[in-house]
């Protein structure tokens, strides 16, 4: 029996296989972009995508350029309880954070990074100041979740608290987490969060000046305008 037929018997029909294979290829591409865009170093950070009741997630401790994208056996998948459904590699150690988001939101994808500027901000404030209207794509200024050891349920709980009415947050002395309906949206939110963090750090570093911040009403206005921004996902 071929690997493809074994996959179909164990994990569903050909349509499911095609959807998982496509989602996995997109996930690997996004994971590699986090390195190219300077959002992670080495094997830090992780990416996941939900396909029905299956969560595809980057494996633990494997450089993204070594991940395969072809063949159903290349993917790493778990259910919403964290039980591994397929894949020879172990899921990321940050799996509790990813699963917590999927269990408590309608997220279709999650991106976690160790972006430099956003992580620096997480050490300085409890919430990223409202320096730009793009905070509206996150539901408002992103909060900072208190520090907890990576890969723990405690960290996942802190993260969920910081994500109330938000689609992104900072993790103190750690990094960022964003989610979206699909992977491109989650990734864009991550990139915007890092950019806003860099913007605030740059403006706040000018001696004798304090950055001008947007008011809550200005942010709400921007958030409404940003709804439906861009092109629909395929």
SEMARLO-583965 format. One record per residue (C-alpha): residue in three letters; z, x, y. Coordinates in nm, 4 decimals. Layout:
# residues N
   rest         zz         xx         yy
    Ala          Z          X          Y
...
This chain:
# residues 234
   rest         zz         xx         yy
    Unk     0.0000     0.0000     0.0000
    Unk    -0.0941     0.1378     0.3429
    Unk     0.1629     0.1981     0.6187
    Unk    -0.0028    -0.0801     0.8228
    Unk     0.0344    -0.3327     0.5397
    Unk     0.3941    -0.2232     0.4734
    Unk     0.4692    -0.2778     0.8424
    Unk     0.3167    -0.6268     0.8339
    Unk     0.5200    -0.7263     0.5287
    Unk     0.8456    -0.6034     0.6795
    Unk     0.8018    -0.6906     1.0495
    Unk     0.5592    -0.9761     1.0871
    Unk     0.1920    -1.0605     1.1008
    Unk    -0.0876    -0.8574     1.2562
    Unk    -0.0434    -1.0257     1.5949
    Unk     0.3179    -0.9080     1.6120
    Unk     0.2107    -0.5617     1.5052
    Unk    -0.0495    -0.5450     1.7788
    Unk     0.1989    -0.6591     2.0433
    Unk     0.4539    -0.3996     1.9337
    Unk     0.1958    -0.1218     1.9182
    Unk     0.0724    -0.2055     2.2704
    Unk     0.4260    -0.2278     2.4100
    Unk     0.5238     0.1021     2.2468
    Unk     0.2228     0.2819     2.3967
    Unk     0.3172     0.1481     2.7413
    Unk     0.6788     0.2526     2.6883
    Unk     0.5844     0.6088     2.5958
    Unk     0.3556     0.6304     2.8990
    Unk     0.6361     0.5118     3.1290
    Unk     0.8846     0.7535     2.9724
    Unk     0.6480     1.0423     3.0325
    Unk     0.5992     0.9286     3.3923
    Unk     0.9739     0.9554     3.4547
    Unk     0.9426     1.3278     3.3853
    Unk     0.6215     1.3720     3.5859
    Unk     0.7693     1.1814     3.8810
    Unk     1.0875     1.3897     3.8737
    Unk     1.3170     1.1020     3.7806
    Unk     1.4541     1.2756     3.4716
    Unk     1.4814     1.6284     3.3336
    Unk     1.4303     1.7091     2.9673
    Unk     1.5384     1.4213     2.7447
    Unk     1.7660     1.2513     2.9980
    Unk     1.7039     0.8879     3.0868
    Unk     1.5535     0.6222     2.8623
    Unk     1.3154     0.3256     2.8618
    Unk     1.3023     0.0032     2.6640
    Unk     1.0805    -0.3042     2.6293
    Unk     1.1573    -0.6377     2.4675
    Unk     0.9010    -0.8015     2.2386
    Unk     1.0447    -1.1322     2.1229
    Unk     1.3695    -1.0561     1.9410
    Unk     1.2844    -0.6864     1.9078
    Unk     1.3799    -0.4147     2.1558
    Unk     1.1601    -0.1055     2.1539
    Unk     1.3493     0.1928     2.2916
    Unk     1.3024     0.5657     2.3390
    Unk     1.4764     0.7748     2.0729
    Unk     1.7722     1.0045     2.1283
    Unk     1.7140     1.3696     2.2148
    Unk     1.3356     1.3793     2.1712
    Unk     1.1115     1.5149     2.4505
    Unk     0.8756     1.2406     2.5602
    Unk     0.5654     1.4547     2.5144
    Unk     0.6489     1.4683     2.1436
    Unk     0.6535     1.0915     2.0955
    Unk     0.3631     0.9455     1.9049
    Unk     0.1809     0.6392     2.0360
    Unk    -0.0517     0.5568     1.7475
    Unk     0.0424     0.3751     1.4306
    Unk     0.3200     0.1156     1.3936
    Unk     0.5461     0.3713     1.2263
    Unk     0.5653     0.5638     1.5555
    Unk     0.7864     0.3053     1.7270
    Unk     1.1663     0.2770     1.7320
    Unk     1.2874    -0.0841     1.7278
    Unk     1.6233    -0.2605     1.7106
    Unk     1.7381    -0.6199     1.7251
    Unk     1.9584    -0.7601     2.0024
    Unk     2.2686    -0.6607     1.8071
    Unk     2.1555    -0.2998     1.7859
    Unk     2.0555    -0.2988     1.4194
    Unk     1.7588    -0.0680     1.3662
    Unk     1.4560    -0.2581     1.2409
    Unk     1.2082     0.0255     1.2112
    Unk     1.1410     0.3843     1.3074
    Unk     1.2610     0.7126     1.1599
    Unk     1.4236     0.8340     1.4836
    Unk     1.7625     0.7191     1.6111
    Unk     1.7628     0.5013     1.9256
    Unk     1.8859     0.6387     2.2573
    Unk     2.2616     0.6837     2.2930
    Unk     2.2409     0.4509     2.5955
    Unk     2.1408     0.1586     2.3749
    Unk     2.4534    -0.0430     2.4732
    Unk     2.3334    -0.0575     2.8354
    Unk     1.9870    -0.1758     2.7400
    Unk     2.1134    -0.4407     2.5005
    Unk     2.3706    -0.5660     2.7525
    Unk     2.0907    -0.6357     2.9998
    Unk     1.8736    -0.8141     2.7423
    Unk     2.1637    -1.0282     2.6244
    Unk     2.2634    -1.1337     2.9760
    Unk     1.9329    -1.1610     3.1630
    Unk     1.5725    -1.2583     3.1003
    Unk     1.4608    -0.8948     3.1350
    Unk     1.1438    -0.7827     2.9637
    Unk     1.1951    -0.4104     3.0270
    Unk     1.4673    -0.1650     3.1341
    Unk     1.4395     0.1817     3.2887
    Unk     1.7331     0.4254     3.3114
    Unk     1.6973     0.7574     3.4955
    Unk     1.8973     1.0498     3.6277
    Unk     1.7049     1.0569     3.9571
    Unk     1.8495     1.3251     4.1892
    Unk     1.8765     1.1386     4.5196
    Unk     2.0040     0.8141     4.3703
    Unk     2.2616     1.0010     4.1632
    Unk     2.3731     1.1867     4.4761
    Unk     2.4184     0.8549     4.6565
    Unk     2.6297     0.7284     4.3654
    Unk     2.8842     1.0021     4.4460
    Unk     2.9143     0.9074     4.8129
    Unk     2.9294     0.5285     4.8554
    Unk     3.0054     0.2113     4.6613
    Unk     2.6735     0.0540     4.7634
    Unk     2.3485     0.2005     4.8922
    Unk     2.3341     0.1038     5.2630
    Unk     2.0584    -0.1376     5.3676
    Unk     1.8216     0.1176     5.5162
    Unk     1.4975    -0.0528     5.4143
    Unk     1.3667    -0.3993     5.3399
    Unk     1.2502    -0.2920     4.9933
    Unk     1.6107    -0.3462     4.8864
    Unk     1.4899    -0.7054     4.8623
    Unk     1.3057    -0.6313     4.5387
    Unk     1.6450    -0.5544     4.3823
    Unk     1.8086    -0.8706     4.5152
    Unk     1.9943    -0.6772     4.7859
    Unk     2.1532    -0.3359     4.8395
    Unk     2.2204    -0.1832     4.4965
    Unk     2.5866    -0.1411     4.4040
    Unk     2.7426     0.1593     4.2355
    Unk     2.8971     0.0989     3.8924
    Unk     3.2220     0.2963     3.8384
    Unk     3.1951     0.6020     3.6180
    Unk     3.2377     0.5703     3.2417
    Unk     3.1339     0.7952     2.9552
    Unk     2.7657     0.7657     2.8691
    Unk     2.6700     0.5544     2.5701
    Unk     2.9876     0.3421     2.5797
    Unk     3.0475    -0.0305     2.6027
    Unk     3.2699     0.0451     2.9028
    Unk     2.9722     0.1836     3.0920
    Unk     2.7618    -0.1169     2.9920
    Unk     3.0340    -0.3512     3.1231
    Unk     3.0576    -0.1643     3.4545
    Unk     2.6793    -0.1789     3.4846
    Unk     2.6643    -0.5554     3.4256
    Unk     2.9266    -0.6100     3.6953
    Unk     2.7214    -0.4047     3.9424
    Unk     2.4049    -0.5947     3.8479
    Unk     2.5375    -0.9358     3.9512
    Unk     2.2500    -1.0989     4.1446
    Unk     2.0681    -0.7654     4.1360
    Unk     1.7888    -0.6143     3.9284
    Unk     1.9025    -0.2561     3.9821
    Unk     2.2170    -0.0511     4.0348
    Unk     2.3488     0.3024     4.0548
    Unk     2.5797     0.4563     3.7959
    Unk     2.8459     0.6774     3.9521
    Unk     2.7875     1.0483     3.8842
    Unk     2.5191     0.9465     3.6350
    Unk     2.1962     0.7805     3.7510
    Unk     2.0136     0.4489     3.7890
    Unk     1.9325     0.1358     3.5930
    Unk     1.6676    -0.1219     3.6810
    Unk     1.5076    -0.4064     3.4910
    Unk     1.2131    -0.6398     3.5360
    Unk     0.9967    -0.9034     3.3760
    Unk     0.7694    -0.6272     3.2495
    Unk     0.7667    -0.2490     3.2354
    Unk     0.5567    -0.1828     3.5453
    Unk     0.7949    -0.3971     3.7527
    Unk     1.1043    -0.2248     3.6171
    Unk     0.9482     0.1157     3.6796
    Unk     0.8483     0.0277     4.0359
    Unk     1.2043    -0.0838     4.1080
    Unk     1.3327     0.2499     3.9778
    Unk     1.0909     0.4433     4.1973
    Unk     1.1795     0.2349     4.5032
    Unk     1.5519     0.2822     4.4396
    Unk     1.5105     0.6586     4.4285
    Unk     1.2963     0.6509     4.7449
    Unk     1.5519     0.4404     4.9353
    Unk     1.8280     0.6758     4.8248
    Unk     1.6332     0.9746     4.9532
    Unk     1.5622     0.7895     5.2794
    Unk     1.9313     0.7180     5.3418
    Unk     2.0400     1.0711     5.2563
    Unk     1.7746     1.2124     5.4904
    Unk     1.8688     0.9873     5.7833
    Unk     2.2447     1.0260     5.7289
    Unk     2.2109     1.4051     5.7363
    Unk     2.0994     1.4128     6.1025
    Unk     2.4005     1.5339     6.3059
    Unk     2.5355     1.2955     6.5669
    Unk     2.3378     0.9945     6.4435
    Unk     2.4068     0.7105     6.2022
    Unk     2.1184     0.5315     6.0287
    Unk     2.0321     0.1858     6.1622
    Unk     2.0933    -0.0717     5.8874
    Unk     1.9321    -0.4088     5.8258
    Unk     2.1458    -0.7207     5.8559
    Unk     2.2044    -0.9566     5.5622
    Unk     1.9733    -1.2150     5.7221
    Unk     1.6983    -0.9557     5.7649
    Unk     1.7328    -0.8569     5.4000
    Unk     1.7204    -1.2206     5.2857
    Unk     1.4062    -1.2736     5.4915
    Unk     1.2453    -0.9687     5.3338
    Unk     1.3528    -1.0745     4.9856
    Unk     1.1801    -1.4106     5.0297
    Unk     0.8644    -1.2420     5.1569
    Unk     0.8672    -0.9976     4.8645
    Unk     0.8748    -1.2716     4.5998
    Unk     0.5415    -1.2667     4.4266
    Unk     0.4505    -0.9365     4.5949
    Unk     0.1701    -0.7467     4.4207
    Unk    -0.0574    -0.8538     4.1378
    Unk     0.0501    -1.0504     3.8289
    Unk     0.1007    -0.8570     3.5081
    Unk    -0.1636    -0.8812     3.2372
